[in-house]
């Protein structure tokens, strides 16, 4: 194995992943583990977190599950202390936990939903970065990967989600600039349309799925593994000179020309005249 190959490896590193019991979280944990990292699963207490941890262990993946409400600073501090006691370090932090509430017009958006979106998507990322980042600052080394959304550039019907993810983008840049001199990198991965256990029922409708696929340059819905691959790259030494960047994993959705959604799109895609 060449030194270039080794730069993608994460052997011996401890990776804390929030929202680890969700579809994207599980894929990220599996990918990091395959590359040699030990994943620490942070999620709300319950059967789902326990089941995911047991599933990973049954596949030979050594991991540690920590029940934690990332919107509660005391619980985040306790989780940090648990990881510090168990491993003595946190090399990678993936702020993956997110809340997507029902789409409603701005004029009908309840303040409770607005505040809840900020609590999970933005404040949660801040609290985990603040406290797990302290371990990174102590050794002047570490990687933070935040999970954003194409909603940072393209407003969606869920205003609270899009606005809070845009705030996470700004937060990522702030961390990159402030902590860069201390050897810590911070980047954000912004997924587009991803097929997860939660969205599976939505995409079961062939009409909806076809409409979504038509708006994507690569003509397919993404998978959690697509996102996990980018997360693992950014967390590795192969990306050692990348920080403060937003990488969109959306199959070209955010760049798709309007022409590709018109009746002539198939002719255009084949290079034919119309």
C-alpha positions in Angstrom: 0.0 0.0 0.0 1.4 3.4 -1.0 1.7 6.5 1.1 -1.1 8.0 -1.0 -3.4 5.0 -0.2 -2.5 5.3 3.5 -3.5 9.0 3.5 -7.2 7.9 3.1 -7.0 5.6 6.2 -8.2 6.5 9.6 -6.5 3.8 11.7 -6.4 4.4 15.4 -8.7 7.5 15.3 -11.8 8.0 17.4 -14.7 9.4 15.5 -17.8 10.8 17.3 -20.9 10.9 15.1 -24.1 12.6 16.2 -27.5 11.4 15.0 -25.7 8.1 14.6 -28.8 5.9 14.8 -30.3 7.4 11.6 -29.8 6.1 8.1 -27.0 8.6 7.2 -25.4 8.2 10.6 -25.2 4.5 10.3 -23.6 4.7 6.9 -21.0 7.2 8.1 -20.1 5.1 11.1 -19.7 2.0 8.9 -17.5 3.9 6.4 -15.3 5.4 9.1 -14.9 2.0 10.7 -14.0 0.3 7.5 -11.2 2.8 7.2 -9.9 2.0 10.6 -11.6 4.5 12.9 -13.5 3.6 16.1 -17.0 5.2 15.9 -18.7 6.7 18.9 -22.4 6.8 18.3 -24.2 9.8 19.8 -28.0 9.8 19.7 -31.1 10.1 21.8 -31.6 7.2 24.3 -33.8 4.4 23.1 -34.1 1.1 21.4 -32.9 2.5 18.0 -29.5 3.5 19.3 -29.0 0.2 21.1 -30.1 -1.8 18.0 -27.7 0.1 15.7 -24.8 -0.3 18.1 -25.5 -4.1 18.4 -25.8 -4.3 14.6 -22.4 -2.8 14.1 -20.8 -5.0 16.7 -22.4 -8.1 15.2 -20.6 -7.1 12.0 -17.3 -6.9 13.8 -17.2 -3.2 14.3 -16.0 -2.0 17.6 -18.0 1.0 18.7 -19.4 2.8 21.7 -22.9 4.1 22.0 -23.6 7.2 24.1 -27.1 8.4 24.8 -27.1 12.2 24.4 -29.5 15.1 23.7 -27.2 17.4 21.8 -29.4 20.4 22.5 -28.6 20.0 26.2 -25.2 21.3 27.1 -24.9 19.3 30.3 -25.6 16.1 28.4 -23.0 17.1 25.7 -20.5 17.7 28.5 -21.3 14.3 30.0 -20.9 12.6 26.6 -17.5 14.3 26.2 -16.4 13.1 29.5 -17.5 9.6 28.6 -15.5 9.6 25.4 -12.5 11.1 27.2 -12.6 8.5 29.9 -13.1 5.6 27.4 -10.6 6.7 24.7 -8.7 9.7 25.9 -9.3 11.5 22.6 -11.6 12.6 19.9 -9.9 12.9 16.5 -13.0 13.3 14.3 -16.4 14.9 15.0 -19.3 14.5 12.5 -22.2 16.8 13.4 -24.8 14.7 11.5 -27.9 15.1 13.7 -30.6 17.1 12.2 -34.3 17.9 12.4 -36.5 18.5 9.4 -40.0 19.6 10.3 -43.1 19.6 8.2 -43.1 22.1 5.4 -45.3 25.1 6.1 -45.5 28.7 4.7 -43.5 31.2 6.7 -46.7 33.0 7.8 -47.9 29.7 9.4 -44.6 28.6 10.9 -44.8 28.2 14.7 -42.1 29.7 16.8 -41.7 26.3 18.6 -40.8 24.6 15.3 -38.4 27.5 14.4 -36.7 27.2 17.8 -36.5 23.4 17.6 -34.9 23.6 14.2 -32.2 25.9 15.6 -31.8 23.8 18.7 -30.9 20.6 16.9 -29.4 21.7 13.6 -27.4 24.7 14.7 -27.0 24.9 18.5 -26.4 21.1 18.7 -23.5 21.4 16.2 -22.1 24.3 18.2 -22.3 22.5 21.6 -20.7 19.4 20.2 -18.0 21.3 18.5 -17.3 23.4 21.6 -16.9 20.5 23.9 -15.5 17.7 21.7 -13.3 20.3 20.0 -11.7 21.0 23.4 -10.0 17.6 23.2 -8.8 18.5 19.7 -7.5 21.9 20.8 -5.6 20.2 23.6 -3.5 18.1 21.1 -3.7 20.7 18.3 -5.2 18.2 15.9 -8.6 17.2 14.7 -11.3 17.2 12.0 -14.8 18.4 12.1 -17.3 17.5 9.4 -20.7 19.1 9.6 -23.7 17.8 7.6 -25.5 20.6 5.8 -27.9 20.6 2.9 -28.4 22.0 -0.6 -30.9 24.2 1.2 -27.9 26.4 2.0 -28.1 27.6 -1.6 -31.6 26.6 -2.7 -34.5 27.6 -0.3 -36.9 24.8 0.5 -40.5 24.5 1.7 -39.1 23.9 5.2 -37.8 27.4 6.1 -36.6 26.4 9.5 -34.4 23.6 8.1 -32.9 25.7 5.3 -32.1 28.7 7.5 -30.5 26.6 10.2 -28.4 24.6 7.8 -27.2 27.9 6.3 -26.2 29.0 9.8 -24.2 25.7 10.1 -22.4 26.7 6.9 -21.4 30.0 8.5 -20.4 28.3 11.7 -18.2 25.8 9.8 -16.3 28.7 8.2 -15.9 30.4 11.6 -14.4 27.2 13.1 -12.1 26.7 10.2 -10.7 30.2 10.5 -10.5 30.3 14.3 -9.1 26.8 14.9 -7.0 26.4 11.8 -4.0 27.8 13.5 -4.5 25.1 16.1 -4.3 22.3 13.6 -8.0 21.7 13.3 -9.9 21.5 10.0 -13.7 22.0 9.6 -15.7 21.4 6.5 -19.4 20.9 5.6 -20.9 18.2 3.4 -24.3 19.3 1.9 -26.4 16.4 0.6 -29.1 16.7 -2.0 -31.9 14.1 -2.4 -30.8 11.1 -0.4 -32.7 7.8 -0.1 -32.8 6.9 3.6 -35.1 4.7 5.7 -37.1 7.9 6.6 -37.5 9.0 3.0 -38.1 5.6 1.5 -41.9 5.9 1.7 -41.8 9.2 -0.1 -39.7 7.8 -2.9 -42.0 4.7 -3.2 -44.2 6.9 -5.4 -42.8 6.4 -8.9 -44.1 9.8 -10.1 -42.4 11.7 -7.3 -39.2 9.7 -7.7 -39.1 10.4 -11.5 -39.6 14.1 -11.0 -36.8 14.2 -8.5 -34.5 12.2 -10.7 -35.2 14.5 -13.7 -33.9 17.4 -11.7 -30.6 15.7 -10.9 -27.8 15.8 -13.5 -26.7 12.2 -12.7 -30.4 11.1 -12.9 -30.5 9.1 -9.6 -31.3 9.6 -6.0 -28.3 9.6 -3.7 -27.5 7.1 -1.0 -26.2 7.5 2.5 -23.1 5.8 1.4 -22.5 8.6 -1.2 -22.5 11.1 1.7 -20.4 8.8 4.0 -17.7 8.6 1.3 -17.2 12.4 1.2 -17.3 12.6 5.0 -14.5 10.0 5.3 -12.4 11.8 2.7 -12.7 15.1 4.5 -11.8 13.5 7.8 -8.7 11.9 6.3 -5.2 13.1 5.7 -5.9 13.0 2.0 -7.8 16.3 2.6 -5.2 17.8 4.8 -5.2 21.1 2.9 -9.0 21.4 2.7 -10.8 23.5 5.3 -13.8 25.9 5.5 -15.3 24.3 2.4 -18.8 23.3 1.5 -18.9 20.1 -0.6 -22.2 19.3 -2.2 -23.1 15.7 -2.6 -26.2 16.1 -4.8 -25.5 14.5 -8.1 -25.4 17.9 -9.7 -28.9 18.9 -8.5 -27.8 22.4 -7.4 -26.2 23.1 -10.7 -28.7 21.5 -13.1 -29.6 23.8 -15.9 -33.3 24.7 -16.3 -33.0 23.1 -19.8 -32.7 19.7 -18.2 -36.1 19.9 -16.6 -37.9 20.8 -19.9 -39.5 18.5 -22.4 -36.4 18.7 -24.6 -34.2 17.4 -21.8 -33.8 13.9 -23.2 -32.7 15.2 -26.6 -30.3 17.5 -24.9 -28.8 14.8 -22.8 -28.2 12.7 -25.9 -26.5 15.6 -27.7 -29.3 15.9 -30.3 -30.8 19.0 -31.8 -34.5 19.9 -31.2 
